Amino acid sequence: SDDEDEVLGDYENIEGITVENGYLEEKGDTLTSLCELADNMGTHFVPYYEETFGHGLKLVDYTAPLVRRGSLLCMSHVCIALHKVITQHNFQDETAMLPKLMAVCVPLVFDVVRSDKDREIVCCALECINEMLKELKGAMISDEEYLDALIELVRDVLQHKTASQKDTEDDSFCEDVEDDSELTTVLVDFAGSILPSLATAMGGAAFTPYFKMFLPLIVPKQGRNRSERSLAAGTLAEICQAMKESVIPFTENMYTVFMAGMKDPSEEVVSNSVFGMGVLVESSGTTLAPKYSEILGVLSHFLKEDGDRRTIDNVLGAVSRMILASPTSLPLDSIFPTFVKWLPLQEDMEENLIVYTSLFSLLSSSCQVALEQLPVLLPIMVSELTNKKVDDAAKAKITEILKGVSTKYAD
C-alpha cells in the first residue's frame, strides 16, 4: 500500500539501528574486564591472550558503538600486555604470538580510523594506536609497511580526509562541542598526539624527514580558531621534546611559531607556547642562548598576581630549561629571586621535576644567588614532600637537594 511504501521509504537510507540495553552493556563490561585482566595478570594470563584477542576480534563489527569500542581496546590491550610480559618478564614468545596478533590488530585499527563514520570509535582507534606506539615503540613500526601506513593515516586525519570527517550529519560525539569544526578538531587532536609518540619510537633523527612533511599541516594558519591554535602549539611542543637535539635544524622556524603563540590572546595558546619555547630551548642546547634576553622579556609579562597560573608554572619550567641549557647566558642575579617568588607550582605539576632539577644544578655548582635564596627555598621544598600532587620523581629530586644541602652546609 502507499502507507507501507511511505514507511519503508523513511527507513531505506538507514544503515543500522542500535538498541542500548543491559545485554550490550554487559558485553562492553566483559571486554573491559578482559582488558584489565590482561593488563594486571602478567605471565599468568599468557595462556589466555590469543583467546581473549579472539573475543575482541569477533565483536569489532558489532553495531553497538559501546561493544565496538570495547573490542578495539581489548585487542590493543592484549598486544600491549603481551609485549610487557615479553620485555619485562623475559617470556619467550616461541610461537611468535605477538607478531601474529599485531598482524591482525594494526591493519584493522588503521582501517577503523580511515573508514568508520562514528567519530567516537575513530577517536578510540587513534588512542589505541597511540598507546600501542608508546608501549611497543619500535616493535610497532618495525614493519616498514606499518610505518608507511601510519604516516599516511595521520596525514589524512590532519587533512580531514577520513570517512568520519566527511560525515557532517552525526554530531552525537562530545555533547559540549558547539559546532562541527570543533568536533573535527577533536579527531585532529587524537591524531596529532600520535606524532610525539612516533618521534620517540623512531628516534629524533629518523623522524626528521617526517616532521618536515607534517610541519605545514600542524603550524596554525591565519584564521584558525582557538582550539586549533592551542592544539598546534601543544603538538609542536611535544614533538620538539621528543626529537631532542634533532630539532635543531628547525629551531629558527619553531622559535618564530612559539614566539607568536606567546603573544596570542588565548591563555591556553599562550601556556602551550610557553611550554613549547621551554622544550625548544632544552632540545636546542646553546643554540637559542643569544635569544634568552628576548625570551625573558616576553615571559616576564605573565608573572603577575592575576595571571593565569598554568602559564606562570610553564614560565618557571621554561626558565628552568634555560638554566640547564646555558646558565651563563642568563642574568641569574636579577631573575632568580623572582623565579623563587612564584614557587611552588600550583597547576602544571608535571613541570616540577625540571624546576627542581634546575635548582639542584645551581646549588650543586654553588651558585651564589641560589645559595642566598635557600632560606626561602627550604620551607617550600620540605612542604612539597607532603604534597600529594607532586609525583615521586620530583620528590626524589627534592630529597636529593635537601640531603646535599644538609651534607654541604651542616654547620
C-alpha positions as CSV (number, residue, x, y, z in Angstrom):
1,S,0.0,0.0,0.0
2,D,1.0,3.7,-0.3
3,D,1.3,3.9,3.5
4,E,3.6,0.9,3.7
5,D,5.8,2.3,0.9
6,E,6.0,5.7,2.7
7,V,7.0,4.0,5.9
8,L,9.6,1.8,4.1
9,G,10.9,4.9,2.3
10,D,11.6,6.6,5.6
11,Y,14.0,3.7,6.6
12,E,15.6,2.8,3.3
13,N,18.7,5.0,3.9
14,I,19.3,3.8,7.4
15,E,22.5,1.7,7.7
16,G,21.7,0.2,11.1
17,I,19.7,0.6,14.3
18,T,21.4,0.5,17.7
19,V,19.4,-0.6,20.7
20,E,21.0,0.1,24.0
21,N,20.2,-2.3,26.8
22,G,21.7,-4.2,29.7
23,Y,22.9,-7.0,27.3
24,L,25.0,-4.6,25.3
25,E,26.4,-3.0,28.4
26,E,27.3,-6.5,29.7
27,K,29.3,-7.2,26.5
28,G,31.1,-3.9,26.8
29,D,31.9,-4.5,30.5
30,T,33.1,-8.0,29.8
31,L,35.6,-6.7,27.2
32,T,36.7,-4.1,29.7
33,S,37.3,-6.7,32.4
34,L,39.3,-8.8,30.0
35,C,41.5,-5.7,29.3
36,E,42.1,-5.3,33.0
37,L,43.0,-9.0,33.4
38,A,45.4,-8.8,30.5
39,D,47.0,-5.6,32.0
40,N,47.4,-6.9,35.5
41,M,48.0,-10.6,35.5
42,G,51.3,-10.6,33.7
43,T,52.7,-14.1,32.8
44,H,49.7,-15.8,34.5
45,F,47.5,-14.6,31.6
46,V,49.7,-15.9,28.8
47,P,47.5,-19.0,28.1
48,Y,44.6,-16.7,27.5
49,Y,46.0,-13.9,25.3
50,E,45.0,-15.4,22.0
51,E,41.6,-16.5,23.2
52,T,40.9,-13.0,24.6
53,F,42.1,-11.4,21.4
54,G,39.7,-13.6,19.5
55,H,36.8,-12.5,21.6
56,G,37.6,-8.8,20.8
57,L,38.1,-9.6,17.1
58,K,34.6,-11.3,16.8
59,L,32.9,-8.1,18.0
60,V,34.8,-5.5,16.0
61,D,32.0,-5.1,13.5
62,Y,29.2,-5.1,16.1
63,T,26.5,-2.5,15.5
64,A,26.6,-1.1,19.1
65,P,29.4,1.5,19.5
66,L,29.9,0.5,23.1
67,V,30.8,-3.0,22.1
68,R,32.9,-2.0,19.1
69,R,34.9,0.4,21.3
70,G,35.4,-2.5,23.8
71,S,36.7,-4.8,21.1
72,L,39.3,-2.3,19.9
73,L,40.5,-1.7,23.4
74,C,40.6,-5.4,24.1
75,M,42.7,-6.3,21.1
76,S,45.2,-3.4,21.6
77,H,45.5,-4.1,25.3
78,V,46.3,-7.7,24.7
79,C,49.1,-6.7,22.3
80,I,50.4,-4.2,24.9
81,A,50.2,-6.6,27.8
82,L,51.9,-9.4,25.9
83,H,54.7,-7.0,24.9
84,K,55.2,-6.1,28.6
85,V,55.4,-9.8,29.5
86,I,58.0,-10.4,26.9
87,T,60.2,-7.4,27.7
88,Q,59.7,-7.2,31.5
89,H,59.3,-10.8,32.5
90,N,61.7,-12.5,30.0
91,F,58.8,-14.5,28.5
92,Q,60.0,-16.4,25.4
93,D,57.5,-15.9,22.6
94,E,58.4,-19.1,20.9
95,T,55.2,-19.2,18.8
96,A,55.6,-15.6,17.6
97,M,52.2,-14.8,19.2
98,L,52.8,-11.1,19.4
99,P,53.7,-10.6,15.7
100,K,50.7,-12.7,14.7
101,L,48.3,-10.7,16.8
102,M,49.9,-7.4,15.6
103,A,49.4,-8.5,12.0
104,V,45.7,-8.6,12.7
105,C,45.3,-5.8,15.1
106,V,47.3,-3.0,13.4
107,P,45.8,-3.1,9.9
108,L,42.3,-3.5,11.5
109,V,42.7,-0.4,13.8
110,F,44.1,1.6,10.9
111,D,41.1,0.7,8.8
112,V,38.7,1.7,11.5
113,V,40.3,5.2,11.6
114,R,40.1,5.5,7.8
115,S,36.6,4.1,7.1
116,D,34.4,4.2,10.3
117,K,31.9,7.1,10.4
118,D,31.5,7.1,14.1
119,R,33.8,9.8,15.5
120,E,33.8,8.3,19.0
121,I,35.0,4.9,17.6
122,V,37.6,6.7,15.4
123,C,39.0,8.6,18.4
124,C,39.1,5.3,20.3
125,A,41.1,3.7,17.5
126,L,43.5,6.6,17.3
127,E,44.0,6.4,21.1
128,C,44.7,2.6,20.8
129,I,47.3,3.3,18.1
130,N,49.0,5.9,20.3
131,E,49.0,3.7,23.4
132,M,50.5,0.8,21.4
133,L,53.1,3.1,19.9
134,K,54.1,4.4,23.4
135,E,54.5,0.9,24.8
136,L,55.7,-1.1,21.8
137,K,57.8,1.7,20.3
138,G,60.0,0.3,17.5
139,A,58.2,-3.0,17.6
140,M,55.0,-1.3,16.4
141,I,56.7,0.1,13.3
142,S,59.4,-2.4,12.6
143,D,57.5,-3.5,9.6
144,E,58.0,-0.7,7.1
145,E,54.5,-1.3,5.7
146,Y,53.0,-0.4,9.1
147,L,55.2,2.8,9.3
148,D,54.2,4.0,5.8
149,A,50.5,3.2,6.5
150,L,50.6,5.1,9.9
151,I,52.3,8.1,8.3
152,E,49.6,8.2,5.6
153,L,46.8,7.7,8.1
154,V,47.8,10.5,10.4
155,R,48.3,12.8,7.4
156,D,44.8,12.0,6.1
157,V,43.3,12.8,9.5
158,L,45.2,16.1,9.7
159,Q,43.9,16.9,6.2
160,H,40.3,15.9,7.1
161,K,40.1,13.1,4.6
162,T,38.7,10.2,6.6
163,A,35.2,9.0,6.5
164,S,34.1,10.3,9.9
165,Q,35.4,13.8,9.0
166,K,33.5,13.8,5.7
167,D,30.3,12.9,7.5
168,T,28.8,16.1,9.0
169,E,25.5,14.7,9.9
170,D,26.5,12.8,13.1
171,D,27.1,15.3,15.8
172,S,26.4,12.9,18.7
173,F,30.0,12.8,19.9
174,C,31.1,15.2,22.6
175,E,27.9,17.0,23.6
176,D,29.8,20.0,24.8
177,V,31.2,20.7,21.4
178,E,29.3,23.6,19.7
179,D,30.0,23.1,16.0
180,D,31.3,20.6,13.6
181,S,34.7,22.4,13.1
182,E,35.4,22.0,16.8
183,L,34.2,18.4,16.6
184,T,36.7,17.6,13.8
185,T,39.4,19.3,15.9
186,V,38.9,16.5,18.5
187,L,39.9,13.9,15.9
188,V,42.9,16.0,14.8
189,D,44.0,16.3,18.4
190,F,44.0,12.5,18.8
191,A,45.9,12.1,15.5
192,G,48.4,14.9,16.4
193,S,49.2,13.2,19.7
194,I,50.5,10.2,17.8
195,L,53.4,12.2,16.3
196,P,55.4,12.8,19.5
197,S,55.0,9.1,20.3
198,L,56.2,8.3,16.8
199,A,59.2,10.6,17.2
200,T,60.1,8.9,20.4
201,A,59.7,5.4,18.9
202,M,61.7,6.2,15.8
203,G,64.3,8.5,17.4
204,G,64.5,12.2,16.5
205,A,67.0,11.7,13.6
206,A,64.8,9.1,11.8
207,F,61.7,11.2,12.4
208,T,63.2,14.4,10.9
209,P,62.0,13.9,7.3
210,Y,58.5,13.2,8.6
211,F,58.5,16.2,10.8
212,K,59.4,18.3,7.8
213,M,56.4,16.8,5.9
214,F,54.0,17.3,8.8
215,L,55.1,20.8,9.8
216,P,53.0,22.7,7.3
217,L,49.9,20.7,8.4
218,I,50.4,21.5,12.1
219,V,51.6,25.1,12.2
220,P,48.5,27.2,12.8
221,K,47.2,29.1,9.7
222,Q,45.7,32.6,9.9
223,G,42.0,32.4,10.8
224,R,42.2,29.2,12.8
225,N,40.1,29.1,15.9
226,R,41.4,29.0,19.5
227,S,41.2,25.2,19.8
228,E,43.2,24.6,16.6
229,R,45.8,27.2,17.6
230,S,46.2,25.6,21.1
231,L,46.3,22.1,19.6
232,A,49.0,23.2,17.1
233,A,51.2,24.8,19.9
234,G,50.8,21.8,22.2
235,T,51.5,19.2,19.5
236,L,54.6,21.1,18.2
237,A,55.9,21.4,21.8
238,E,55.6,17.7,22.4
239,I,57.3,16.8,19.1
240,C,60.2,19.2,19.9
241,Q,60.6,17.5,23.3
242,A,60.5,14.0,21.7
243,M,63.0,14.9,18.9
244,K,65.6,16.3,21.4
245,E,68.7,17.6,19.7
246,S,67.4,16.5,16.3
247,V,65.0,19.5,16.3
248,I,68.0,21.9,16.0
249,P,67.6,22.3,12.2
250,F,64.0,23.5,12.9
251,T,64.9,25.8,15.8
252,E,64.5,29.1,13.9
253,N,61.1,28.1,12.5
254,M,59.9,26.8,15.8
255,Y,61.1,29.9,17.7
256,T,59.0,32.1,15.4
257,V,56.0,29.9,15.9
258,F,56.2,29.7,19.7
259,M,57.1,33.5,20.0
260,A,53.9,34.3,18.0
261,G,51.9,31.8,20.2
262,M,53.2,33.6,23.4
263,K,51.5,36.8,22.1
264,D,48.2,35.1,21.3
265,P,45.0,36.4,23.0
266,S,44.1,32.9,24.3
267,E,45.6,31.9,27.6
268,E,45.5,28.3,26.5
269,V,47.6,29.0,23.4
270,V,50.0,31.1,25.4
271,S,50.5,28.4,28.0
272,N,51.2,25.7,25.4
273,S,53.5,28.1,23.5
274,V,55.5,29.0,26.7
275,F,55.9,25.3,27.3
276,G,57.0,24.8,23.7
277,M,59.6,27.6,23.9
278,G,61.0,25.9,27.0
279,V,61.4,22.5,25.5
280,L,62.8,24.1,22.3
281,V,65.5,25.7,24.4
282,E,66.1,22.4,26.2
283,S,66.4,20.4,23.0
284,S,68.5,23.1,21.1
285,G,71.3,23.2,23.7
286,T,73.0,26.6,23.5
287,T,71.6,27.4,20.0
288,L,69.0,29.8,21.4
289,A,71.3,31.4,24.1
290,P,71.6,34.6,22.1
291,K,67.8,34.9,22.2
292,Y,67.5,34.5,26.0
293,S,67.0,38.2,26.6
294,E,64.2,38.4,24.2
295,I,62.5,35.3,25.6
296,L,62.8,36.5,29.1
297,G,61.3,39.9,28.1
298,V,58.1,38.1,26.9
299,L,57.9,35.6,29.7
300,S,58.1,38.4,32.4
301,H,54.8,39.8,31.3
302,F,53.0,36.6,32.5
303,L,54.3,36.9,36.1
304,K,51.5,38.9,37.7
305,E,49.1,38.3,40.6
306,D,46.1,38.0,38.4
307,G,47.9,36.0,35.7
308,D,46.9,32.5,34.5
309,R,48.5,30.1,37.0
310,R,49.2,27.3,34.5
311,T,51.0,29.8,32.3
312,I,53.1,31.0,35.3
313,D,54.0,27.4,36.0
314,N,55.1,27.0,32.4
315,V,57.2,30.2,32.6
316,L,59.0,28.6,35.6
317,G,59.5,25.4,33.6
318,A,60.9,27.4,30.6
319,V,63.3,29.4,32.8
320,S,64.4,26.1,34.4
321,R,65.2,24.7,31.0
322,M,67.2,27.8,30.1
323,I,69.2,27.4,33.3
324,L,70.0,23.8,32.4
325,A,70.9,24.6,28.8
326,S,73.1,27.7,29.3
327,P,73.1,29.2,32.8
328,T,75.9,31.6,32.0
329,S,73.7,33.2,29.3
330,L,71.2,34.3,32.0
331,P,71.2,37.3,34.3
332,L,70.7,35.0,37.3
333,D,71.3,37.7,39.9
334,S,68.2,39.6,38.7
335,I,65.9,36.8,37.6
336,F,66.4,34.1,40.2
337,P,64.8,35.9,43.2
338,T,61.7,36.5,41.0
339,F,61.8,32.8,39.9
340,V,61.7,31.7,43.6
341,K,58.9,34.1,44.4
342,W,56.5,32.2,42.2
343,L,57.3,28.8,43.7
344,P,55.8,26.3,44.3
345,L,53.9,25.3,41.2
346,Q,50.2,25.2,41.5
347,E,48.6,24.0,38.3
348,D,51.1,22.3,35.9
349,M,52.6,19.8,38.3
350,E,54.4,17.9,35.6
351,E,56.9,20.8,35.4
352,N,58.1,20.1,39.0
353,L,60.8,17.7,38.0
354,I,62.5,20.2,35.6
355,V,62.2,23.0,38.1
356,Y,63.9,21.1,40.9
357,T,66.4,19.6,38.6
358,S,67.5,23.2,37.7
359,L,67.6,24.1,41.4
360,F,69.8,21.0,42.0
361,S,72.1,22.1,39.2
362,L,72.5,25.6,40.6
363,L,73.1,24.5,44.2
364,S,75.5,21.8,43.2
365,S,77.6,24.3,41.4
366,S,77.5,26.6,44.5
367,C,75.7,29.4,42.6
368,Q,75.8,32.3,44.9
369,V,72.3,33.7,44.1
370,A,70.8,30.2,44.6
371,L,72.5,29.8,48.0
372,E,71.2,33.2,49.1
373,Q,67.7,32.0,48.4
374,L,67.9,28.9,50.5
375,P,66.1,30.4,53.4
376,V,63.1,30.8,51.1
377,L,63.6,27.6,49.2
378,L,64.0,25.1,52.0
379,P,60.5,25.5,53.6
380,I,58.9,25.3,50.1
381,M,60.8,22.1,49.3
382,V,60.0,20.5,52.7
383,S,56.3,21.3,52.2
384,E,56.3,19.8,48.7
385,L,57.4,16.5,50.1
386,T,54.0,16.1,51.7
387,N,52.1,17.5,48.7
388,K,50.1,14.6,47.1
389,K,50.0,16.4,43.7
390,V,53.8,16.2,43.5
391,D,54.9,13.0,41.8
392,D,57.6,10.6,43.1
393,A,60.3,11.7,40.6
394,A,60.0,15.3,41.7
395,K,60.0,14.3,45.4
396,A,63.1,12.2,44.8
397,K,64.9,15.2,43.3
398,I,63.8,17.5,46.2
399,T,65.1,14.9,48.7
400,E,68.4,14.8,46.8
401,I,68.6,18.6,47.1
402,L,67.9,18.6,50.8
403,K,70.4,15.8,51.5
404,G,73.0,17.7,49.5
405,V,72.3,21.0,51.4
406,S,72.4,19.2,54.7
407,T,75.7,17.5,54.0
408,K,77.4,20.5,52.4
409,Y,76.2,23.1,54.8
410,A,75.7,21.1,58.0
411,D,77.3,23.8,60.1
